[in-house]
Amino acid sequence: MESRLDIRIKQYEDAVSNFGESLSIDLKGLSEKIVDSIKSGRAQKFEVCVELLWKTLKSYLWEINGIDSKSPKQVVKDAYNQEMFSVQDYEFIIGMLDDRNKLSHIYDKEQFEQIYLRIMTAFPILIKVLEFLKQEIKPSL
């Protein structure tokens, strides 16, 4: 039987893969309406990835280390304290959490575009965390 962590990692992996596929779409030559829709879709896929990122880390911390973190930022801090990633990665992931929260409340196109530019740089860290998790629990997957 799969553990909660195994299930979370699979969900996270699927979400990251889906997000990566959306990033491969070339926006050149597309109409403004289509580009806007693709950007909105990417933002939503980013939100799902960030949500699954912290929930997967939470499951990892609990199942592997017995750490019961409550909030998304506490989960990331506890993962950092377990040396799961560098201080730069920690700061980037905290920024991703902030951006995910802002996206739920944005009605300003300029602010969305600023966050969107950061979203476009998030894929490598999502992959880095996924690879760490898969390496750490390799025998059970």
Backbone torsions as a table, in degrees:
resi	resn	phi	psi	omega
1	MET	NA	134.7	-179.8
2	GLU	-72.2	141.4	175.9
3	SER	-79.6	166.8	176.8
4	ARG	-59.2	-38.0	179.3
5	LEU	-63.9	-44.7	178.2
6	ASP	-58.2	-43.5	179.7
7	ILE	-64.3	-45.3	180.0
8	ARG	-61.2	-44.2	-178.9
9	ILE	-62.5	-41.4	178.4
10	LYS	-63.2	-44.0	177.9
11	GLN	-62.0	-44.8	179.6
12	TYR	-62.3	-44.8	179.4
13	GLU	-59.8	-44.3	179.2
14	ASP	-63.0	-42.6	-179.6
15	ALA	-65.2	-43.2	179.9
16	VAL	-64.6	-41.4	178.1
17	SER	-61.6	-45.0	179.1
18	ASN	-62.5	-42.4	177.4
19	PHE	-62.3	-44.9	178.9
20	GLY	-60.2	-40.9	177.5
21	GLU	-61.4	-40.0	-179.8
22	SER	-66.6	-31.0	179.5
23	LEU	-71.6	-19.5	-177.9
24	SER	-80.8	-7.1	179.5
25	ILE	-73.7	125.1	178.7
26	ASP	-82.0	121.5	-176.5
27	LEU	-86.3	-9.4	-178.1
28	LYS	-63.3	135.0	176.4
29	GLY	82.1	-1.9	179.2
30	LEU	-89.9	154.4	179.4
31	SER	-68.0	159.5	-179.3
32	GLU	-60.1	-38.1	179.1
33	LYS	-63.8	-43.0	-179.5
34	ILE	-67.7	-43.9	178.6
35	VAL	-60.1	-43.4	179.0
36	ASP	-61.4	-41.6	178.9
37	SER	-65.7	-41.3	179.3
38	ILE	-65.4	-42.8	178.4
39	LYS	-61.6	-42.3	178.5
40	SER	-63.0	-40.9	177.6
41	GLY	-64.2	-41.2	177.2
42	ARG	-62.6	-41.5	179.3
43	ALA	-61.7	-41.7	179.3
44	GLN	-66.5	-41.1	178.0
45	LYS	-63.9	-38.2	175.2
46	PHE	-60.1	-45.9	179.6
47	GLU	-58.7	-42.7	178.8
48	VAL	-63.4	-43.6	179.2
49	CYS	-60.6	-44.5	-178.7
50	VAL	-66.1	-40.5	177.9
51	GLU	-61.0	-47.0	179.5
52	LEU	-70.2	-31.1	177.3
53	LEU	-57.9	-54.3	-176.0
54	TRP	-70.6	-34.4	179.2
55	LYS	-69.0	-34.9	177.4
56	THR	-70.0	-42.5	175.6
57	LEU	-61.1	-39.3	178.4
58	LYS	-59.9	-46.7	178.2
59	SER	-62.7	-41.6	178.3
60	TYR	-61.0	-49.1	-179.0
61	LEU	-58.9	-39.4	-178.4
62	TRP	-73.2	-50.4	-174.5
63	GLU	-72.2	-33.5	-175.5
64	ILE	-95.6	-39.3	-173.2
65	ASN	-114.1	-6.5	-179.0
66	GLY	70.2	22.2	-179.5
67	ILE	-97.2	123.5	-178.2
68	ASP	-105.9	86.0	179.1
69	SER	-82.2	147.1	-174.9
70	LYS	-100.7	-48.5	-173.6
71	SER	-104.1	159.1	178.8
72	PRO	-55.5	-45.3	-178.7
73	LYS	-67.9	-34.5	177.1
74	GLN	-67.2	-38.0	176.6
75	VAL	-58.9	-47.7	-178.7
76	VAL	-64.9	-40.3	178.2
77	LYS	-63.7	-44.5	179.2
78	ASP	-64.5	-37.9	177.3
79	ALA	-64.5	-41.3	176.7
80	TYR	-62.0	-43.9	179.5
81	ASN	-63.9	-22.5	175.3
82	GLN	-88.8	8.8	177.7
83	GLU	61.2	38.0	178.1
84	MET	-79.5	-21.8	177.6
85	PHE	-158.6	169.1	-176.0
86	SER	-76.2	169.7	177.3
87	VAL	-63.1	-36.6	177.8
88	GLN	-64.2	-42.9	178.0
89	ASP	-65.2	-41.2	177.4
90	TYR	-56.5	-50.2	-178.8
91	GLU	-63.4	-38.8	179.3
92	PHE	-65.1	-43.6	-179.3
93	ILE	-66.1	-39.8	175.5
94	ILE	-60.1	-41.5	176.3
95	GLY	-62.6	-37.1	177.1
96	MET	-64.0	-41.1	176.8
97	LEU	-61.3	-43.3	178.1
98	ASP	-61.8	-44.4	179.7
99	ASP	-63.9	-41.3	178.2
100	ARG	-59.1	-43.4	179.5
101	ASN	-65.5	-40.6	179.8
102	LYS	-66.1	-37.3	-178.2
103	LEU	-59.7	-28.1	179.4
104	SER	-71.8	-15.5	-173.0
105	HIS	-127.3	13.8	-175.5
106	ILE	-90.3	133.0	173.5
107	TYR	-128.3	5.9	-176.5
108	ASP	-107.6	121.6	-176.6
109	LYS	-61.5	-39.6	-178.8
110	GLU	-63.7	-44.0	179.0
111	GLN	-66.1	-38.8	176.2
112	PHE	-59.7	-44.5	-178.5
113	GLU	-62.7	-37.0	177.2
114	GLN	-63.7	-45.0	178.7
115	ILE	-67.3	-39.9	-179.5
116	TYR	-57.9	-40.2	178.0
117	LEU	-60.8	-38.1	177.4
118	ARG	-71.4	-36.7	177.7
119	ILE	-57.2	-39.4	-177.1
120	MET	-66.3	-13.8	178.7
121	THR	-105.5	3.9	-173.3
122	ALA	-83.0	-22.8	-173.2
123	PHE	-55.1	-45.4	-178.9
124	PRO	-58.9	-38.5	-179.8
125	ILE	-72.8	-33.9	175.7
126	LEU	-61.4	-42.6	177.9
127	ILE	-66.1	-42.7	-178.4
128	LYS	-59.2	-45.2	178.6
129	VAL	-65.6	-42.3	179.0
130	LEU	-59.8	-46.8	-179.9
131	GLU	-62.0	-40.5	177.0
132	PHE	-59.2	-49.7	-177.2
133	LEU	-62.8	-44.1	-179.9
134	LYS	-64.9	-37.4	178.9
135	GLN	-67.2	-41.3	-176.6
136	GLU	-68.1	-33.0	-176.8
137	ILE	-115.0	22.2	-176.6
138	LYS	-43.6	-47.3	-176.1
139	PRO	-60.4	-31.4	-176.0
140	SER	-87.7	-16.0	177.5
141	LEU	-89.2	NA	NA
